[in-house]
Amino acid sequence: MRRLVHLLSGFAGVFLILYGFMVLLMPPRWSGYETTRHAAMLGMGMVTGGGVLILIRIFLGSGSDGGGDRMS
């Protein structure tokens, strides 16, 4: 179970980063947002959130069983 949560958090972080960059690079009308400012705020929020998820996964994911990605 813990391993599954670890795996899913990594996938969620990568997905948020990729989708955030896609929102940033697309014209705002294609993504359904009113202005470039809305799309930029959403895209940067997604990229930041995905990066935070991955950092949490890497640095806090290692438990007593040594299940993290951090090199020892």
N, C-alpha and C positions, 0 to 999 in steps of 0.2 A: 504494500500500500504506500509506504513512504517513497519507494522507488518510483511508483507511478506518479505521485504528486511532484517529485523532483523532475521527472521527464516532461510532464505537462506544463510545468512552470517555465521550463526552457523553451518549449515550443511556443507558448503564449508570448514570451518575451521577443522571440525572433519574429513571430507573426506581427506583433504590434510595431516593431521597428520597420519591417518591410511595408506594411500597410500605411504607416505614417509617412514614409518617404513617398509612397505612391500618391497619397493625398496631397503632399507638398508639390509634387512635380506635375500633377494633372491640372489642366485648366479648371477653375472653380465650377463652371457650368456643368462639366461632365460629372463631377463628383456630387452634384446636387446642393452645393453650398452657395449662399447668396454672394459673398464677396471673397476676394483673395485673402482678406484678413481673417475671416472665419476659418477658411481652409488651412491657413498657416497656423492659426492657434491650435486647431484640432490636430494637425499633422505633427507639430512640435510636441504637443502633449502626449501623443501616442508614442513618438520616438523616445521621449524622456521616460515614459512609463515602462516601455519595453526594456530600456537600458537598466532601470532600477530593478525590474524583475530579474533580469539576468545577473546583476550584481548581487542581489539577495541570494539567488540560487548558488552562485559561486562561493561567496564568502560566509554565508550563514548556513549553507546546506550541509556542511560536513558535521556529522554527529559523532557520537562515541564509537560508532562502527566504521568510521572513516569513509563515509559515503559521499564526500564532497568532491569537487573538481580541483580543489586547491592542491598544489604540489607540496609535499611535506619534506 
